[in-house]
């Protein structure tokens, strides 16, 4: 079964979601297909399906950032 978005307002709304801007189209379509088994023809359908059926998307580790944050100088200044 093919899932397609035809409403221009929905496409505009989905294009405004910033967390998907850096992910390639084919990756989004593959994730949405694996989660829902729909045939996903484009980026906007994939994003809509991922939002409707949450898909865990791996993100880079924050370990390096947390280590850097832990080195803040905690001395008191008078």
Steps between C-alpha positions, in 0.01 A plus 500: 500500500636843406485791742502841335439855622307723263415802715743794444441626856614166641814505286576855615449396866727198460770706329518720811602212733872567555613164641462335157693760297836322514374147424509382134173416323580134443579448869169653608306293247675180607431569872131573434462188283661275761273636774169501312544272193347775282655582164646845567541700177651823633664686788181665627309174527793348687516786751124485556514125565797536734309761702184285509681175581807598705824354370811506719759697303858463626675826586867570572609444858521795736784345703762742367274798569418377851869454580570854382211636707633318806824701491331828596694679770301474824711735713331779685603853413479778763 
